[in-house]
Amino acid sequence: MIMDLASPVEDVKGIGPKTAELMHKAGIFSLRDLIYHLPRDYENFQQAQKISDLRPGQVTVRAKVDDVRLSRKGRGLTIVEASLRDQSGAVRAVWFNQPYRAKQLDSTKEFFFTGKMEFSFGRYQLMNPAVNVADDVEKINIDELQPIYPARGSLKSQDFKKFIKAIDNQIALVPDMIPNFPGRAEALFNVHFPEDIANAKSGRDYLATEELFCLLLASRLNRQQNEKLKTEPIVADIEALKKLIAALPFKLTNAQRRATWEIIQDMNNQTPMNRLLQGDVGSGKTMVAALSAYVAAKAGVQTALMAPTEVLANQHAESLAKTFGNELRIALLTGSTKHKDELKRHIKNGEVDLVVGTHALITDDTEFKNLGLAIIDEQHRFGVAQRQKLLAKAHTMPHLLSMTATPIPRSLQLTIFGDLAVSILDELPAGRQPITTKIIARNGQEQMWRDIEKELSQKHQVYYICKKIDESNASELSSVKKEFNRIAKKYKNYNVGLLHGKMKPAEKDEVMTLFSNGEIDILVSTTVVEVGVNVPNATVMAIADADQYGLSQLHQLRGRVGRGAASSYCYLINSKDAPSRRLREVENSQDGFYLAEVDLKLRGPGEIYGSLQHGALDLRIATITDTKLIHKADLLVKDFVKHNYNVLEYKELSAAVRKYQRLTTLN
């Protein structure tokens, strides 16, 4: 039976109504969906090792099992543990949320186990290994690589292997997606039925390039769409701006001057500005934003600056009013603002130059007389719909300046942010103190606490960060509630505060305000302080289980201290016996851009840009750390544009590109 890619999975031999229902629950409806359910790894049973020879990393062992245990933890977590034994020794294996393993692991049989050997929960063990009965393996061609498919509900790897085998002759019918880039069917076949690892890799590289092509083309199309939009230029009064800068009580960094000039040039165009301003915490992004707002005010248009929290909006408004109070009419609009109706009348009448606020800026009853510049602080904290609501407050498309404290690697700028102009603040203002960073063993914190006691005695403040909110038997990580109780008992003569994401917004704002005002000495918190207020008096950042975080997030948290004149310290408390290379990178470098590149290679884009994680981008194969494939995809995009192909004429390509356009666009 010849099928096309749109054929339902019910047409595949062996898939009846019940199996089809399970497929549908897993998001697999068509032949195309099934073909693109790709192996996550491969087994090579010829390379099975003795248990005594195992080293950390991907391994395969042939062993029997004993001491199989099934336990159930809170929130539906199941854990199966077993001891694997061969003639050379034994090793522990563990499976999470795979309760069926307890019945599968028959002590009378021999199995092949393939998985990652890693240090976890105080020992080296095999984590979630694939399991194959040795007798079954010997019935197949043991010389061939065997694919391991991601399980979906009760559908296991072996099920998908059988279904893919049933349609192997259909894969050859898959048409190419990209003009002048042949080989899609061959690539898919090589991924599912590889002759060797090199064969599988060549297939995956083709499919990864295909995905990156769609992402890069989406970014290019977004940029072209932005260029077609029209708005009113904002012409800068350069002489007035020079006088203002000369009167500032501090000197701008060269990076701030360069970024301000780039923004001024963008705003002087009929094409709306779409610029991302990135720089470390404390690099002076808010000052650049204020200078941009000043230029807009002098040109007769209003500016809206939207921040993710009330506390941050309050701080922005206070610091900007202190610096620019005589030059700009500045107002604060948040959910807690009193006399909101009166303030909104002033905004609507054009009696306010710069409105700093939270989501209150995008309520239906907030109107502007002539909004010309929209500034979004920590823009990844807002959804596309929220950004669009702010832009819709203008009568014509306003200029858009987005800001982030997370340094974005070059490869991300080319892909996710390909439609954006980017300004980088890679200098810190004069007077900023370097932060001394130390890795602390979990059981060796005595000196750290002595150092903290010294800082507290000098009237300085401390952040103590935890990964989790509540205690859980399934985890060895420190919880914020447990640590709060412990630290409150330890420091009875100091005020200890608690902050976490499950608290109501008003409660969080109250705690951060108390800490900002110096009324809390030690703030025990989850990472909700990552985007927080400026507390120059805070000199210590202690992070429990620091090895569980991405490097960029650790760098962000570290940036909460070192904002005053006093020396500051960051303690990275390790949850394992030995510090990892990742923690050494943070200890040895305060370069956020370097750490972002390392983080991207080690962990992927999720830690760099939370709202566009690998899963959200639906990158099934590609990783945006592979600069060679990005370059290859970029050349294909240029060839596509050169030949003036119309993406709408290619149905499947058009659908893929449209998906990425929705995810990457900022307006």
Secondary structure, 3 states (H helix, E strand, C coil): CCCCCCCEHHHCCCCCHHHHHHHHHCCCCEHHHHHCCCCCEEECHHHCECHHHCCCEEEEEEEEEEEEEEEECHHHCEEEEEEEEECCEEEEEEEECCCCHHHHCCCCCCEEEEEEEEEECCEEEEEEEEEEEHHHHCCCCCCCCEEECCCECCECHHHHHHHHHHCHHHHCCCCCCCCCCCCHHHHHHHHHCCCCHHHHHHHHHHHHHHHHHHHHHHHHHHHHHHHHCCCCCCCCCHHHHHHHHHHCCCCCCHHHHHHHHHHHHHHCCCCCCEEEEEECCCCCHHHHHHHHHHHHHHCCCEEEEECCCHHHHHHHHHHHHHHHCCCCCEEEECCCCCCHHHHHHHHHCCCCCEEEECHHHHCCCCCCCCEEEEEECCHHHCCHHHHHHHHCCCCCCCEEEEEECCCCCHHHHHCCCCCCEEEEECCCCCCCCCEEEEEECCCCCHHHHHHHHHHHHCCCEEEEECCECCCCCCCCCCEHHHHHHHHHHHCCCCCEEEECCCCCHHHHHHHHHHHHCCCCCEEEECHHHHCCCCCCCEEEEEECCHHHCCHHHHHHHHCCCCCCCCCEEEEEECCCCCCCHHHHHHHHCCCHHHHHHHHHHHHCCCCCCHHHCHHHHCCCCCCCCCHHHHHHHHHHHHHHHHCCCCHHHCHHHHHHHHHHHHHHCCC
